[in-house]
Amino acid sequence: MSSFPKRIDELIRQLGTSASAVDSKQGDRVYNFHYHPHEWTEFRQQLQVIQKRLKEQGFTPHVASFADITLNIFQSSPIYSAQVKMEGMGSFSHKMRNDSLYNILSGSSSDQRLTTDAPIVSALIDKLQETAKLDNGVLMLTDTETIHPLFRISAFEQILQGKFLVPTVICYPGERGNHGDNPSFLGFYNSDGNYRSQHIY
């Protein structure tokens, strides 16, 4: 993986590419900005640099955190409130907890695919629409590690295909996997070949 300055330069270069020059197979302008999980602290420092560089190039960055998105959904869910109260009444398996959290975020059971009606997908669409109202807006999605182990980033790319109204940068904790140029989420998942985005390592 290259240095942070080189990764930032490459991100700026790709964002500066006209929409018509984007590979038609890729479609939406989605970029995975990769960093090793152990680089998390440095990435948080570099995030300010990325935003500054984007502004210098005439973009308006809009940062949205998966941590904030999921927390807002949980806080507005009566199911989650009931679950928190039940925590003191007995022991629940890790799988039961994860299945319940998935149900709240997706609006369906863990054996069903995401839909655009899922609360977490609707929240992402709202962020895209907010960013589209900005002058040359770029959406930056951070804290993607907080969706582990419930979701993979590629699932959102697929369900939102054709709905990325603005260039979107997914700040991705992981590394290049063993499947072409596709990444390994958090560095321990198998390489996922379902990405349509550009990868910046």
N, C-alpha and C positions, 0 to 999 in steps of 0.2 A: 504494500500500500504506500502511495506517495505521501509526501509531507502535507500538512494542513495548508500551507500557502499554495502549493501546487494544486491541491484538490479545489481550493477556493477559486484559483485562476481558471481551472477547467470548468467549474460550475458557471462562472461568469461568461466564459466563452460560449458554452452551450446555450445559456439563456439568451445570449445575443444573437443566436442563429435565428433567422426569420422562420416563422411558422411554416411557410411553404417549403422550407428546406428540410423539415423534419421527415424522417423516413415514414412513408405512408403506412408501413406495417406497424410502426410504433403508435401512430395516431396521436393520442393525447400527449401533451408536453409535460411528462412526469419524469423527475430525476431523483434517483436514490443517491444521497450524499452519505457515503459510508465512513464509518470510523470503528476502530476496534472497541469492544466493550470496556477494556481497561483504559481507553482514552476519554472516558465520559467527562471527567473533570476538565480536561483540556478542551474538549469539544464545547462545553458550556462557555468557556472563555472565548473560543473562536466564533461562537454564534454572534456575538456583538460585532466582530470583524466582518462576518458575512453580511450582516444587515447593513453595515456602513458601506461596504463595497457595492452592494445592490443599489443603495441610494445614490452613490456616486455615478452609477451607470443609468440613472433615470428610472429605476424601478421603485415601487413602494412595497416593501416586505410586510406581510401580515403573518405573525407567528401564532400558531394554534397548538396547544399541547394536548396530546392524547390523555395525559393524566387529568387535566382539567375537564376534558370532554367526558371521560368516563365517570369522574367524580360527580359532575353535574347530573348525569343520568341516574347514578345510584341515589343521590340525595333527593331526587324527585320521584323515586320509586317506592311505593308502599310495600312492595315485596321485599325490597332491600331493608327497609325499616323493620319489618317483621323478622327478617332473618337475623338482624343484629340483636334483637331482643331475645331470640331463641338461642343465641350462642351460649348464654349462661345456663341454659336448661339441659344441655347434654353435649356429647362429643359428636362431631360430624366429620366424615371423611374428607380428605382433600378433594377427591373427585366430586363429592356432593356439593362442596362449596363452589368449585369451578363451574360445574354444570349450572348452578343457580345464577352465578354471575353472568355466564354466557347467555342464559335465558333472558336476563334483564337487558343486556346490551343488544342482543339480536332480536328480541321479541319472539323467539321460537326455541325449540329444544335443540340440544347440542348435535343431534343427528340430522339437522336440516341446514340447508345452505342459507347464507345471508341474502336478504332482499333489500331493495331500496327503501322499504318501509321500516327496516330495522332502526331502532333509536340511534345507534352509533353511526350508521350510514347517513341517516337524516341529518345528524349533527355535522357530519363532514360536508354534506351538500350545503348546509347553511354557511359553513366557513368559506366554501368556494364562492357562494353568492355574495358574501360580505366582501371578499377580496376582489370580485369582479367589479364592484362599485368604486374601487380605488383607481387612481391614475397609474396605469401600467403595473397593476398589482401582481405580486408573486406570493403564493401561499407557502408557508414553511411549517411543516408538521413535525413537532418534536416529541420527545418522551415516548417514542414508539415501543420501548422496552416494557412499558406498563401494560400493554395488551397481551404479553406473554403470560400464561400459555394458551390463552383463549382464542387468539386469532393470529394469522400470518398476514403480513403486509400485502402479499400478492392477492389475497382475497378481496381487499378493498380496491386494488387496481382493476380487478376483473369486474366487480359489481358497479364500479363508477366509470367504466369505459364509455367514452362519449360524453361524460358529464364534467370533465375537468375543464371548466370555463377559463381557467387561467393557468399559467405555468405553475407547477406544484413541485416543491422540493421536500422529499421525505428524508428526514435525518435518521439514518439507518444504522443502528448498532449491530455490526456483523462484519463478515469478511468474505472474500471471494471463495466460492465453494468449489466443488469438484465436477460441476456441470456447466461447461462453457464459461460464460461471463456472469452466470447467475450466482447470487449471494447465499451465504449461510447465515440465517437470522440468529443473532447473538453468538455466532461462532460455533454452536453445537448442534443446531438443526441441520438435517441433510440439505444440500443445495437444492433450491426450488427453481424449477424451470418454467414457472407460470408467470414470470414477470414480463411486462411489455415496456417497462421504463428503461431510461438510460441510466447506466451505473457509473458512478464516479468513485474510483478507489484511490 
